[in-house]
Amino acid sequence: MRYTHADFMALFDGWAPTYDQTVFGGADGFENYREVLARVVRAVRARPRALVVDVGAGTGNLSLELQRVGYRVVAVDPSAGMRREARRKLRGVPVLDGHFLHIPLPDGVAAAAVSTYALHHLDDPTKALAARELLRVVRPGGRVVIGDIAFASWRAREEFRELLLARGRLDLVEELDSEYYTSVEVLTGTFERLGCRCRAEQVDDWVWIVTAEVPPAAAGEMGP
């Protein structure tokens, strides 16, 4: 069963008060959550005090880590409950109502746009639209960094699904089937078709970090 937008908003508004307990508690898919945040922060590689936009910011954990290393941060999330939790922990960070298809910021304002554990809520055609919107807010020579659940290929995804079935993890099979977990091939290909140079690194069985570098000459052509 696929979730609707209304389903997602209800889910995340309700999850917001206990979200941090889930992700920092080592739940399935979040076993290396702190490491994922750290790798995304390292991949930004922008100058001190550069502006970084965190899209699908949730309760603000990635935004907080970006702020701690000296970046200026704008957090964006569509869930009122998640935004409320983010505002409780973030100081000096604007927390805005928005999403992957509508980031409420001007063109080219950020050195980087980042996201963790969020892009998989979009199907692959919508991910392509989201890639354009992420690139729209990034300056020439900037980066988009995504840390998310994905698989090396569609075949790898199906092999992982079969492994879960063999282990009797029907709960995780249901989770796998209810979301739009894509392949790294699709994700990097999406950004490469928009003129980016991409790099992907695997964190664990669930999570990859994908970095898309925007060539300075091509960045001005990245429109919605």
N, C-alpha and C positions, 0 to 999 in steps of 0.2 A: 504494500500500500504506500503510495506517495503522499507526502504532506502538502496541503495547500498553504498559501501565505497566512491565512487566518489561523491554521493549525500551528504554524511556526510561532506566530506572535503569542498565542495562548501558551504554547509549550515553554517559550523562553521567558515570558513574564512570570510564569509559575516557577520556573527553574532558578531564576535569578538569585533568590536568597540563599540557595544551597549550591550554586554552581561551583564556587571555589572549593567547597568540600569534595565535589566530584573530581574536578580536574587535578587538584593537588593531592588527592587521595589515591591516585594510581588506578583509576577505573580503566576498563578495557578501552584501548585506543589512546589513553592519556598517560600511559606508563612513563613516558619520557617528556612530560609536559614542560617541566622547567628547562630541559635541554633544548626543546623546540623553540621556546621563547628566546633563549640565549643565542641560538644559531641564527634566528631571524634578525635579532638586534645586530649581531656581528656582520651579517650580510648587507646591511644598509650602507655601511662604509661612506657616510656623508661627513661633512665638516661639522665641528662643534656648533651647537645652536641652530643647525639646519632644521627646517620644518619637515616632520614626518607625519603622514596621515595614516591612522590605524582604522581600517574599515572592517566592520563586523567586530567591533572592539569588545563586545560583551561587558563583563564587569571591570574591564580596564587593566587586566594583568600585563598584557604586552605594552600598553601605553605607559604603565608605571615603569617597566624596565627600560623603555626608550628614554623616558624622562630622567631616570637615574644615571644614565651614561651621558647626559648633557644635551639631548635633542629637545627642541620645541615640538610639542605633539598636539594634534587634533584627533579626538576619538569620535568615531561615527558608528551608530548602531540604530536599527529600526525598532528595537524592543524598549518600551518605556521602562519595564522592570530592570533590564540590564543597564540602561542609562542611569537609573536611580542608584544602582549599586556602584557603578563606575564613579559617579560624582562623590560618593562617600569616601572613596580612597584616593582620588586624584585631586591635587591642588594645583591651580594654575593651568589646567588643561581643559580647553573647551570640549564639551561632550555634546555632540550634535545629533539630531534626528536625521537619519539618511541611510542609504544602503548602496549595494554595488552598482545599481543602475542609476542612482542619483546621489552623488557626493556633493554636498552643499558648499562647494569651494570653487574659486575661479580657476581658469586654465593655468597650468604650469606653475602653481604656487608652491609645490612641495619638492624637496630633494628626493623623497621616496614615498611610496604608498605600500603599506604592509597589511597582512591579514593572516590570522591563524585560526584553524578549525572552523571556517565559515564558508568558504567558496563551494564546498561540496553540497550545499543546500540548493545550488543552481544546476539545472541540466546543462549539457555541453553547449548547445546553441546560446543559452543565456550566459554561460561563462564567457563566451566570445564577446558578447555585448559588455559584460562587466570588465573584461580586459581593456576595451577601448575607454571605458569611463575611468578606470584606474590610471591609464596612461595619460588621459586628458589632464589630470591634476598634477602630473609630474613634469618637472622642468627638463629641458634638454640635457642629456647626459645622466639623468637620474635613474632610479631603479624601482621596480616592483618586486617585492619579496613575499612569497606565499608559503606558509607552513600548513600543510593540510593532509588529511587522510587521502591517499591515492595509491595507485599500483603502477608497477613498471610498464605493464601492458594490460590489455583486456584479458589475455590468456592468463597472466599472473593473478589477476583478480579472480577469475574462475577457479584457478587452482587453489587459491586461498579459501574460497567459498567451499570447495570440496573438502579441504582439510578441516574446516570448522564443522561441517556435517559429520565427518568421520569421528570427530571428538565429541559429538553430541551437543555442540554449542548452537542450538537452534535459536537462542536469543540473539546471538551475534549474526547469524544468517539473516534473521529478520531485520536487524539493524542495517546490514549490508544491502539488503534488497529495498529498504525504505528510503535510502538516500542516493544521491547522484555521485558516488565516488568514481572519479574518472581515472584515466591513465596518465602517467607522466608524458607519454608520447603525445596525447591530445593536448595536455596543458601547455607544454613547451611549444608545440606546433601552433597553437593559438597565438601566442605572443610572437613567435618567429614570423608568422604571416603579417604581423603588424610592424615588422622591421626591427624587432629586438634580437639581441643575442642572449641565449638562455643557458643556464646551468642548473642541474638538478643533483641533489644529494639525498640519499636515503638515511633516515634516522632509525627506523625499526620496521617491523612487519607492516605497520599501519601508515606511517607518516613519512612524507618527503618534504624537502625544502626546494622550492623552485625560485630562482632569481632571474628576472628579465631586465637586461640592461638596455636603456634607450639610447641609441646613437644620437649624438648632438644634431647631425644634419637631418635626421628623420623625425626628431621629436616634434618639430613644429607642424608636421603633417598628421599627428595623431589627433584626430577629431572624433566626436561621437558618431 
